[in-house]
């Protein structure tokens, strides 16, 4: 049974192992950024027994808005609700703080990367909507789309 709990500093290695298993989404530079963000951002991990099978991190740049910085679930756990449970934990934590909006940036649909079509679909299913675009946000012509969800 998968359980979700707050992220602890001791989870960093396990989180990076999950990211490495998601090479279509987490390129080497992304993994380096994740290492830095794990030291600064809050988050949650999903565990099956002692194994971390997913994670979500976020930060709150303003009192009424938070940014989902990373969300990843081991490929063998895709489609089993782990990502939804992690996102739900983030949303509940932010609602308790009175945060009104949760944003995430991902690769724009104009970039032909099927993995990110799945990512956008996940966020759309969870009622995120596009509110902006970031040219070349991910380098090498990979544009970003900013998605936002109203929490309260």
Rosetta constraint file for C-alpha pairs under 8 A:
AtomPair CA 1 CA 48 HARMONIC 5.81 0.50
AtomPair CA 1 CA 49 HARMONIC 7.34 0.50
AtomPair CA 2 CA 46 HARMONIC 6.26 0.50
AtomPair CA 2 CA 47 HARMONIC 5.30 0.50
AtomPair CA 2 CA 48 HARMONIC 4.61 0.50
AtomPair CA 2 CA 49 HARMONIC 7.38 0.50
AtomPair CA 2 CA 82 HARMONIC 7.58 0.50
AtomPair CA 3 CA 46 HARMONIC 5.50 0.50
AtomPair CA 3 CA 47 HARMONIC 5.30 0.50
AtomPair CA 3 CA 48 HARMONIC 6.62 0.50
AtomPair CA 4 CA 44 HARMONIC 6.56 0.50
AtomPair CA 4 CA 45 HARMONIC 5.61 0.50
AtomPair CA 4 CA 46 HARMONIC 4.37 0.50
AtomPair CA 4 CA 47 HARMONIC 6.36 0.50
AtomPair CA 4 CA 85 HARMONIC 7.32 0.50
AtomPair CA 4 CA 86 HARMONIC 6.75 0.50
AtomPair CA 4 CA 89 HARMONIC 7.62 0.50
AtomPair CA 5 CA 44 HARMONIC 5.47 0.50
AtomPair CA 5 CA 45 HARMONIC 5.65 0.50
AtomPair CA 5 CA 46 HARMONIC 6.61 0.50
AtomPair CA 6 CA 42 HARMONIC 7.98 0.50
AtomPair CA 6 CA 43 HARMONIC 5.93 0.50
AtomPair CA 6 CA 44 HARMONIC 4.24 0.50
AtomPair CA 6 CA 45 HARMONIC 6.23 0.50
AtomPair CA 7 CA 11 HARMONIC 6.50 0.50
AtomPair CA 7 CA 42 HARMONIC 6.81 0.50
AtomPair CA 7 CA 43 HARMONIC 5.04 0.50
AtomPair CA 7 CA 44 HARMONIC 4.42 0.50
AtomPair CA 7 CA 45 HARMONIC 5.53 0.50
AtomPair CA 7 CA 55 HARMONIC 7.96 0.50
AtomPair CA 8 CA 12 HARMONIC 7.59 0.50
AtomPair CA 9 CA 38 HARMONIC 7.76 0.50
AtomPair CA 9 CA 39 HARMONIC 7.53 0.50
AtomPair CA 11 CA 15 HARMONIC 6.10 0.50
AtomPair CA 12 CA 16 HARMONIC 6.23 0.50
AtomPair CA 12 CA 35 HARMONIC 7.67 0.50
AtomPair CA 12 CA 38 HARMONIC 6.71 0.50
AtomPair CA 13 CA 17 HARMONIC 6.33 0.50
AtomPair CA 14 CA 18 HARMONIC 6.43 0.50
AtomPair CA 14 CA 51 HARMONIC 7.87 0.50
AtomPair CA 14 CA 52 HARMONIC 6.11 0.50
AtomPair CA 15 CA 19 HARMONIC 6.35 0.50
AtomPair CA 15 CA 45 HARMONIC 7.97 0.50
AtomPair CA 15 CA 52 HARMONIC 6.98 0.50
AtomPair CA 15 CA 54 HARMONIC 7.30 0.50
AtomPair CA 15 CA 55 HARMONIC 6.58 0.50
AtomPair CA 16 CA 20 HARMONIC 6.13 0.50
AtomPair CA 16 CA 31 HARMONIC 7.17 0.50
AtomPair CA 16 CA 34 HARMONIC 7.82 0.50
AtomPair CA 16 CA 35 HARMONIC 7.57 0.50
AtomPair CA 17 CA 21 HARMONIC 6.36 0.50
AtomPair CA 18 CA 22 HARMONIC 6.63 0.50
AtomPair CA 18 CA 52 HARMONIC 7.53 0.50
AtomPair CA 18 CA 53 HARMONIC 6.68 0.50
AtomPair CA 18 CA 54 HARMONIC 6.65 0.50
AtomPair CA 18 CA 72 HARMONIC 7.05 0.50
AtomPair CA 18 CA 73 HARMONIC 6.79 0.50
AtomPair CA 18 CA 74 HARMONIC 5.71 0.50
AtomPair CA 19 CA 23 HARMONIC 7.03 0.50
AtomPair CA 19 CA 26 HARMONIC 5.88 0.50
AtomPair CA 19 CA 31 HARMONIC 6.86 0.50
AtomPair CA 19 CA 72 HARMONIC 6.62 0.50
AtomPair CA 19 CA 74 HARMONIC 7.87 0.50
AtomPair CA 20 CA 26 HARMONIC 6.81 0.50
AtomPair CA 20 CA 31 HARMONIC 7.60 0.50
AtomPair CA 21 CA 74 HARMONIC 6.38 0.50
AtomPair CA 21 CA 75 HARMONIC 7.26 0.50
AtomPair CA 22 CA 26 HARMONIC 5.78 0.50
AtomPair CA 22 CA 72 HARMONIC 7.54 0.50
AtomPair CA 22 CA 73 HARMONIC 7.88 0.50
AtomPair CA 22 CA 74 HARMONIC 6.77 0.50
AtomPair CA 22 CA 75 HARMONIC 6.91 0.50
AtomPair CA 23 CA 27 HARMONIC 5.73 0.50
AtomPair CA 24 CA 115 HARMONIC 6.53 0.50
AtomPair CA 25 CA 115 HARMONIC 6.96 0.50
AtomPair CA 25 CA 116 HARMONIC 7.42 0.50
AtomPair CA 26 CA 30 HARMONIC 5.28 0.50
AtomPair CA 26 CA 31 HARMONIC 5.96 0.50
AtomPair CA 27 CA 31 HARMONIC 6.27 0.50
AtomPair CA 28 CA 32 HARMONIC 6.40 0.50
AtomPair CA 29 CA 33 HARMONIC 6.31 0.50
AtomPair CA 30 CA 34 HARMONIC 6.08 0.50
AtomPair CA 31 CA 35 HARMONIC 6.31 0.50
AtomPair CA 32 CA 36 HARMONIC 6.75 0.50
AtomPair CA 33 CA 37 HARMONIC 6.20 0.50
AtomPair CA 34 CA 38 HARMONIC 5.96 0.50
AtomPair CA 34 CA 70 HARMONIC 7.61 0.50
AtomPair CA 35 CA 39 HARMONIC 6.96 0.50
AtomPair CA 36 CA 40 HARMONIC 6.88 0.50
AtomPair CA 37 CA 41 HARMONIC 5.50 0.50
AtomPair CA 37 CA 69 HARMONIC 7.94 0.50
AtomPair CA 38 CA 42 HARMONIC 7.55 0.50
AtomPair CA 38 CA 57 HARMONIC 7.59 0.50
AtomPair CA 41 CA 57 HARMONIC 6.07 0.50
AtomPair CA 41 CA 58 HARMONIC 5.58 0.50
AtomPair CA 41 CA 59 HARMONIC 5.30 0.50
AtomPair CA 42 CA 57 HARMONIC 5.52 0.50
AtomPair CA 42 CA 58 HARMONIC 5.52 0.50
AtomPair CA 42 CA 59 HARMONIC 6.30 0.50
AtomPair CA 43 CA 55 HARMONIC 7.24 0.50
AtomPair CA 43 CA 56 HARMONIC 5.35 0.50
AtomPair CA 43 CA 57 HARMONIC 4.01 0.50
AtomPair CA 43 CA 58 HARMONIC 5.89 0.50
AtomPair CA 43 CA 90 HARMONIC 7.11 0.50
AtomPair CA 44 CA 55 HARMONIC 5.62 0.50
AtomPair CA 44 CA 56 HARMONIC 5.37 0.50
AtomPair CA 44 CA 57 HARMONIC 6.53 0.50
AtomPair CA 44 CA 86 HARMONIC 6.56 0.50
AtomPair CA 44 CA 89 HARMONIC 7.27 0.50
AtomPair CA 44 CA 90 HARMONIC 7.34 0.50
AtomPair CA 45 CA 52 HARMONIC 6.50 0.50
AtomPair CA 45 CA 53 HARMONIC 7.56 0.50
AtomPair CA 45 CA 54 HARMONIC 5.64 0.50
AtomPair CA 45 CA 55 HARMONIC 4.23 0.50
AtomPair CA 45 CA 56 HARMONIC 6.51 0.50
AtomPair CA 45 CA 86 HARMONIC 7.13 0.50
AtomPair CA 46 CA 52 HARMONIC 5.73 0.50
AtomPair CA 46 CA 53 HARMONIC 5.62 0.50
AtomPair CA 46 CA 54 HARMONIC 4.92 0.50
AtomPair CA 46 CA 55 HARMONIC 6.00 0.50
AtomPair CA 46 CA 82 HARMONIC 6.97 0.50
AtomPair CA 46 CA 86 HARMONIC 6.87 0.50
AtomPair CA 47 CA 51 HARMONIC 5.37 0.50
AtomPair CA 47 CA 52 HARMONIC 4.40 0.50
AtomPair CA 47 CA 53 HARMONIC 5.48 0.50
AtomPair CA 47 CA 54 HARMONIC 7.10 0.50
AtomPair CA 48 CA 52 HARMONIC 6.55 0.50
AtomPair CA 48 CA 53 HARMONIC 6.65 0.50
AtomPair CA 53 CA 73 HARMONIC 5.81 0.50
AtomPair CA 53 CA 74 HARMONIC 5.45 0.50
AtomPair CA 53 CA 77 HARMONIC 7.17 0.50
AtomPair CA 54 CA 71 HARMONIC 7.48 0.50
AtomPair CA 54 CA 72 HARMONIC 5.40 0.50
AtomPair CA 54 CA 73 HARMONIC 4.03 0.50
AtomPair CA 54 CA 74 HARMONIC 6.11 0.50
AtomPair CA 54 CA 82 HARMONIC 6.98 0.50
AtomPair CA 54 CA 83 HARMONIC 7.20 0.50
AtomPair CA 54 CA 86 HARMONIC 7.76 0.50
AtomPair CA 55 CA 70 HARMONIC 7.64 0.50
AtomPair CA 55 CA 71 HARMONIC 5.63 0.50
AtomPair CA 55 CA 72 HARMONIC 5.49 0.50
AtomPair CA 55 CA 73 HARMONIC 6.56 0.50
AtomPair CA 55 CA 86 HARMONIC 6.76 0.50
AtomPair CA 56 CA 68 HARMONIC 7.45 0.50
AtomPair CA 56 CA 69 HARMONIC 7.56 0.50
AtomPair CA 56 CA 70 HARMONIC 5.40 0.50
AtomPair CA 56 CA 71 HARMONIC 4.20 0.50
AtomPair CA 56 CA 72 HARMONIC 6.57 0.50
AtomPair CA 56 CA 86 HARMONIC 6.09 0.50
AtomPair CA 56 CA 87 HARMONIC 7.00 0.50
AtomPair CA 56 CA 90 HARMONIC 7.54 0.50
AtomPair CA 57 CA 68 HARMONIC 6.03 0.50
AtomPair CA 57 CA 69 HARMONIC 5.45 0.50
AtomPair CA 57 CA 70 HARMONIC 5.15 0.50
AtomPair CA 57 CA 71 HARMONIC 6.53 0.50
AtomPair CA 57 CA 90 HARMONIC 7.99 0.50
AtomPair CA 58 CA 66 HARMONIC 6.89 0.50
AtomPair CA 58 CA 67 HARMONIC 5.47 0.50
AtomPair CA 58 CA 68 HARMONIC 4.32 0.50
AtomPair CA 58 CA 69 HARMONIC 4.95 0.50
AtomPair CA 58 CA 70 HARMONIC 6.99 0.50
AtomPair CA 58 CA 90 HARMONIC 7.62 0.50
AtomPair CA 59 CA 66 HARMONIC 5.69 0.50
AtomPair CA 59 CA 67 HARMONIC 5.45 0.50
AtomPair CA 59 CA 68 HARMONIC 6.76 0.50
AtomPair CA 59 CA 69 HARMONIC 7.08 0.50
AtomPair CA 60 CA 65 HARMONIC 6.10 0.50
AtomPair CA 60 CA 66 HARMONIC 4.10 0.50
AtomPair CA 60 CA 67 HARMONIC 6.10 0.50
AtomPair CA 61 CA 65 HARMONIC 6.57 0.50
AtomPair CA 61 CA 66 HARMONIC 6.10 0.50
AtomPair CA 61 CA 67 HARMONIC 7.36 0.50
AtomPair CA 62 CA 66 HARMONIC 6.90 0.50
AtomPair CA 63 CA 98 HARMONIC 7.92 0.50
AtomPair CA 63 CA 99 HARMONIC 6.39 0.50
AtomPair CA 64 CA 98 HARMONIC 6.85 0.50
AtomPair CA 64 CA 99 HARMONIC 4.33 0.50
AtomPair CA 64 CA 100 HARMONIC 5.02 0.50
AtomPair CA 64 CA 101 HARMONIC 6.35 0.50
AtomPair CA 65 CA 99 HARMONIC 5.62 0.50
AtomPair CA 65 CA 100 HARMONIC 5.96 0.50
AtomPair CA 65 CA 101 HARMONIC 4.74 0.50
AtomPair CA 65 CA 102 HARMONIC 5.85 0.50
AtomPair CA 65 CA 103 HARMONIC 7.46 0.50
AtomPair CA 66 CA 94 HARMONIC 7.65 0.50
AtomPair CA 66 CA 99 HARMONIC 6.98 0.50
AtomPair CA 66 CA 101 HARMONIC 6.34 0.50
AtomPair CA 66 CA 102 HARMONIC 4.91 0.50
AtomPair CA 66 CA 103 HARMONIC 6.23 0.50
AtomPair CA 67 CA 102 HARMONIC 5.70 0.50
AtomPair CA 67 CA 103 HARMONIC 4.78 0.50
AtomPair CA 67 CA 104 HARMONIC 5.71 0.50
AtomPair CA 68 CA 102 HARMONIC 6.83 0.50
AtomPair CA 68 CA 103 HARMONIC 6.03 0.50
AtomPair CA 68 CA 104 HARMONIC 5.08 0.50
AtomPair CA 69 CA 104 HARMONIC 6.67 0.50
AtomPair CA 69 CA 105 HARMONIC 7.99 0.50
AtomPair CA 71 CA 83 HARMONIC 7.31 0.50
AtomPair CA 71 CA 86 HARMONIC 7.96 0.50
AtomPair CA 71 CA 87 HARMONIC 7.99 0.50
AtomPair CA 72 CA 83 HARMONIC 7.19 0.50
AtomPair CA 73 CA 77 HARMONIC 6.42 0.50
AtomPair CA 73 CA 78 HARMONIC 6.49 0.50
AtomPair CA 73 CA 82 HARMONIC 6.94 0.50
AtomPair CA 73 CA 83 HARMONIC 6.34 0.50
AtomPair CA 74 CA 78 HARMONIC 6.73 0.50
AtomPair CA 77 CA 82 HARMONIC 7.00 0.50
AtomPair CA 78 CA 82 HARMONIC 7.28 0.50
AtomPair CA 78 CA 83 HARMONIC 7.76 0.50
AtomPair CA 81 CA 85 HARMONIC 6.15 0.50
AtomPair CA 82 CA 86 HARMONIC 6.26 0.50
AtomPair CA 83 CA 87 HARMONIC 6.09 0.50
AtomPair CA 84 CA 88 HARMONIC 5.98 0.50
AtomPair CA 85 CA 89 HARMONIC 6.24 0.50
AtomPair CA 86 CA 90 HARMONIC 6.43 0.50
AtomPair CA 87 CA 91 HARMONIC 6.19 0.50
AtomPair CA 88 CA 92 HARMONIC 6.11 0.50
AtomPair CA 89 CA 93 HARMONIC 6.24 0.50
AtomPair CA 90 CA 94 HARMONIC 6.25 0.50
AtomPair CA 91 CA 95 HARMONIC 6.05 0.50
AtomPair CA 91 CA 102 HARMONIC 7.80 0.50
AtomPair CA 91 CA 151 HARMONIC 7.09 0.50
AtomPair CA 92 CA 96 HARMONIC 6.28 0.50
AtomPair CA 93 CA 97 HARMONIC 6.77 0.50
AtomPair CA 94 CA 98 HARMONIC 6.43 0.50
AtomPair CA 94 CA 99 HARMONIC 5.31 0.50
AtomPair CA 95 CA 99 HARMONIC 5.45 0.50
AtomPair CA 95 CA 100 HARMONIC 7.26 0.50
AtomPair CA 95 CA 151 HARMONIC 6.48 0.50
AtomPair CA 95 CA 152 HARMONIC 6.84 0.50
AtomPair CA 98 CA 152 HARMONIC 7.50 0.50
AtomPair CA 99 CA 151 HARMONIC 6.98 0.50
AtomPair CA 99 CA 152 HARMONIC 7.30 0.50
AtomPair CA 100 CA 150 HARMONIC 5.83 0.50
AtomPair CA 100 CA 151 HARMONIC 5.05 0.50
AtomPair CA 100 CA 152 HARMONIC 5.14 0.50
AtomPair CA 101 CA 148 HARMONIC 6.63 0.50
AtomPair CA 101 CA 149 HARMONIC 5.67 0.50
AtomPair CA 101 CA 150 HARMONIC 4.68 0.50
AtomPair CA 101 CA 151 HARMONIC 5.52 0.50
AtomPair CA 101 CA 152 HARMONIC 7.62 0.50
AtomPair CA 102 CA 148 HARMONIC 5.59 0.50
AtomPair CA 102 CA 149 HARMONIC 5.25 0.50
AtomPair CA 102 CA 150 HARMONIC 6.54 0.50
AtomPair CA 102 CA 151 HARMONIC 6.91 0.50
AtomPair CA 103 CA 146 HARMONIC 6.81 0.50
AtomPair CA 103 CA 147 HARMONIC 5.55 0.50
AtomPair CA 103 CA 148 HARMONIC 4.33 0.50
AtomPair CA 103 CA 149 HARMONIC 6.45 0.50
AtomPair CA 104 CA 146 HARMONIC 5.86 0.50
AtomPair CA 104 CA 147 HARMONIC 5.32 0.50
AtomPair CA 104 CA 148 HARMONIC 6.50 0.50
AtomPair CA 105 CA 144 HARMONIC 6.14 0.50
AtomPair CA 105 CA 145 HARMONIC 5.54 0.50
AtomPair CA 105 CA 146 HARMONIC 4.43 0.50
AtomPair CA 105 CA 147 HARMONIC 6.04 0.50
AtomPair CA 106 CA 116 HARMONIC 7.37 0.50
AtomPair CA 106 CA 119 HARMONIC 7.64 0.50
AtomPair CA 106 CA 120 HARMONIC 7.32 0.50
AtomPair CA 106 CA 144 HARMONIC 5.41 0.50
AtomPair CA 106 CA 145 HARMONIC 5.59 0.50
AtomPair CA 106 CA 146 HARMONIC 6.76 0.50
AtomPair CA 106 CA 147 HARMONIC 7.89 0.50
AtomPair CA 107 CA 111 HARMONIC 6.89 0.50
AtomPair CA 107 CA 116 HARMONIC 6.17 0.50
AtomPair CA 107 CA 138 HARMONIC 7.42 0.50
AtomPair CA 107 CA 142 HARMONIC 6.51 0.50
AtomPair CA 107 CA 143 HARMONIC 5.90 0.50
AtomPair CA 107 CA 144 HARMONIC 4.54 0.50
AtomPair CA 107 CA 145 HARMONIC 6.02 0.50
AtomPair CA 108 CA 116 HARMONIC 7.95 0.50
AtomPair CA 108 CA 133 HARMONIC 7.67 0.50
AtomPair CA 108 CA 142 HARMONIC 7.36 0.50
AtomPair CA 108 CA 143 HARMONIC 5.43 0.50
AtomPair CA 108 CA 144 HARMONIC 4.75 0.50
AtomPair CA 108 CA 145 HARMONIC 4.83 0.50
AtomPair CA 109 CA 116 HARMONIC 7.72 0.50
AtomPair CA 109 CA 117 HARMONIC 6.71 0.50
AtomPair CA 109 CA 145 HARMONIC 7.93 0.50
AtomPair CA 110 CA 143 HARMONIC 7.69 0.50
AtomPair CA 111 CA 142 HARMONIC 6.19 0.50
AtomPair CA 111 CA 143 HARMONIC 7.03 0.50
AtomPair CA 113 CA 117 HARMONIC 6.85 0.50
AtomPair CA 114 CA 118 HARMONIC 6.75 0.50
AtomPair CA 115 CA 119 HARMONIC 6.60 0.50
AtomPair CA 116 CA 120 HARMONIC 6.11 0.50
AtomPair CA 117 CA 121 HARMONIC 6.15 0.50
AtomPair CA 118 CA 122 HARMONIC 6.19 0.50
AtomPair CA 119 CA 123 HARMONIC 6.53 0.50
AtomPair CA 120 CA 124 HARMONIC 6.11 0.50
AtomPair CA 121 CA 125 HARMONIC 6.09 0.50
AtomPair CA 122 CA 126 HARMONIC 6.53 0.50
AtomPair CA 123 CA 127 HARMONIC 6.53 0.50
AtomPair CA 123 CA 128 HARMONIC 5.43 0.50
AtomPair CA 123 CA 147 HARMONIC 7.86 0.50
AtomPair CA 124 CA 128 HARMONIC 5.06 0.50
AtomPair CA 124 CA 129 HARMONIC 6.49 0.50
AtomPair CA 127 CA 149 HARMONIC 6.20 0.50
AtomPair CA 128 CA 147 HARMONIC 5.60 0.50
AtomPair CA 128 CA 148 HARMONIC 4.97 0.50
AtomPair CA 128 CA 149 HARMONIC 4.49 0.50
AtomPair CA 128 CA 150 HARMONIC 7.91 0.50
AtomPair CA 129 CA 147 HARMONIC 5.09 0.50
AtomPair CA 129 CA 148 HARMONIC 5.38 0.50
AtomPair CA 129 CA 149 HARMONIC 6.53 0.50
AtomPair CA 130 CA 145 HARMONIC 6.62 0.50
AtomPair CA 130 CA 146 HARMONIC 5.71 0.50
AtomPair CA 130 CA 147 HARMONIC 4.35 0.50
AtomPair CA 130 CA 148 HARMONIC 6.39 0.50
AtomPair CA 131 CA 145 HARMONIC 7.73 0.50
AtomPair CA 131 CA 146 HARMONIC 5.70 0.50
AtomPair CA 131 CA 147 HARMONIC 5.71 0.50
AtomPair CA 131 CA 148 HARMONIC 6.46 0.50
AtomPair CA 132 CA 145 HARMONIC 5.93 0.50
AtomPair CA 132 CA 146 HARMONIC 5.00 0.50
AtomPair CA 132 CA 147 HARMONIC 7.26 0.50
AtomPair CA 133 CA 143 HARMONIC 7.29 0.50
AtomPair CA 133 CA 144 HARMONIC 5.62 0.50
AtomPair CA 133 CA 145 HARMONIC 4.47 0.50
AtomPair CA 133 CA 146 HARMONIC 5.77 0.50
AtomPair CA 134 CA 143 HARMONIC 5.83 0.50
AtomPair CA 134 CA 144 HARMONIC 4.81 0.50
AtomPair CA 134 CA 145 HARMONIC 6.18 0.50
AtomPair CA 134 CA 146 HARMONIC 7.41 0.50
AtomPair CA 135 CA 141 HARMONIC 7.63 0.50
AtomPair CA 135 CA 142 HARMONIC 7.54 0.50
AtomPair CA 135 CA 143 HARMONIC 4.71 0.50
AtomPair CA 135 CA 144 HARMONIC 6.34 0.50
AtomPair CA 136 CA 140 HARMONIC 6.71 0.50
AtomPair CA 136 CA 141 HARMONIC 4.90 0.50
AtomPair CA 136 CA 142 HARMONIC 5.05 0.50
AtomPair CA 136 CA 143 HARMONIC 4.33 0.50
AtomPair CA 136 CA 144 HARMONIC 6.80 0.50
AtomPair CA 137 CA 141 HARMONIC 7.97 0.50
AtomPair CA 137 CA 142 HARMONIC 6.36 0.50
AtomPair CA 137 CA 143 HARMONIC 5.17 0.50
AtomPair CA 137 CA 144 HARMONIC 5.23 0.50
AtomPair CA 138 CA 142 HARMONIC 5.11 0.50
AtomPair CA 138 CA 143 HARMONIC 6.23 0.50
AtomPair CA 138 CA 144 HARMONIC 6.77 0.50
AtomPair CA 139 CA 143 HARMONIC 7.56 0.50
